[in-house]
Every structure is written in structure tokens, then in C-alpha cells.
Amino acid sequence: MENEEEVDAIGLLSQNLDVDLIVDLEDLSIIEAVAKTENALKNSKVQKIWFKFPLANQSGNHTLFHPIGSYLRDKLRAREIIRAMPAQSGGWIARLK
């Protein structure tokens, strides 16, 4: 029988976008996007958040993938969130405690 952590990982990997909250980070600067991500993590009483932004394209414009991923990785290390996985359609999905 799978434990809760394994079930959670499978759910995130399957791209189950049945999330409790979508935080749209499109068209924000890195600083604004990280601040909005931080605010959502601190103030949300939900369990699963999709931090949504477009995938990288050929335009050469910056992407939020690395800065938001790094921020979420820091939150994982601090045990403030349970899991974070990239979303295939853009962004990151995070599971909160």
C-alpha cells in the first residue's frame, strides 16, 4: 500500500491540475513573481497551489522557471511546503502542509 507522500508525488507527477488555488505570475518581473509566490504561501489556507506562468519560448525573454523553482526549493528545505513539481503546461505546483 502506498503512503501519503507517494500518493502525493504521483498526483503531482500526473499533472493533476485539480488545485485549490491558481496564482497567475504571467507578465510579472522576477521580484514581483517571487513576492506574489511568498504572499500566497504565507496567507493561503489551501493545500495545493499552481504558480502559473508561460513556458519558455524562442523570444529569448526571461522565464520564471528558475527563480520560482529556487524559491520553492528553499521552502522545501525549510519544511514550509511538502512538495513542488514543475507543471507541464507552465509554472510550478506546490503542496502545502
N, C-alpha and C positions, 0 to 999 in steps of 0.2 A: 504494500500500500504506500502511496506517495505521501510525503509530509507536506505541510502547508507551504514551505519555501519552494519545494519542487513544483507544486501546482501553480504557484505564483509565477515562477520563471517560465513555465510552459505557457501560461496565459499571456505574458508579455511577449514572448518569442512568437506566438501565433498571430501577433498584430491585432489582438482583440482590442478594438478601439472603443469598447464599452467602458468609457472613463466617466468619472464623476465631475470632472471639470476640464475644459479646454482653455488654455491660456495662449492667446494669439500673440506671437512675438514678431510677426511679419512687419517689415519696414521700420523696425526699431534699431537703434545703434546697439553696439555690444553692451555699453554701460546701461542703457535703458532696459535691454532684454534681461541682463543679469539682475538688475534691481526688481524688475517685474517678476522674475522667477523667484527671487528671495522673498518678496512680499507674498506671493502665492503659497510658498512653503510654510511661511510663518503664520499666515492668517487663515488658511483653509482648514476646514474640519472634514475634509474628504480623504479617501484612501488612494485614489488613482487619478493622476493629472497628466494630461498631454500638453507639453510645451511645444506648440506647433509653429513651424516656420518652413519656408520652402526649401527644397533640396538644392544643392549646388547646381549651377548651370554653366554654360560656356562663356558667360559675360565677364567672368573674372572678378565679380563683386565678392565682398567678404561673405562668409557664411557663419551662422551662429552655432554650427555643429560643435566645433571645438570649445569655444568659451562656455557654452551652456553645459556641455558634457563635462568639462573640467570642474565647473561649479557643482554639478550633481555628484561627481566623484568625491569631491571634498565633503559633501553632505553624507555620502555613504560611509566614508572613513570616520566621520564624527557620529555615526549611527543615528543621524537625524532622519534618514529615509531608509527604506528596506532594500529597494532595488531601482535601477534606472537602465533603460534599454532604448536604443535608437528606434524610431518609428520609420518603417519603410517608406511611408508617404511624406516624411519630413518631420523633424523635431525629435523630441525625447519623451518617453513615457516613464513616469516615476510612480513608485508605490510608496506611500507614506505609512508611518506607524499608526 
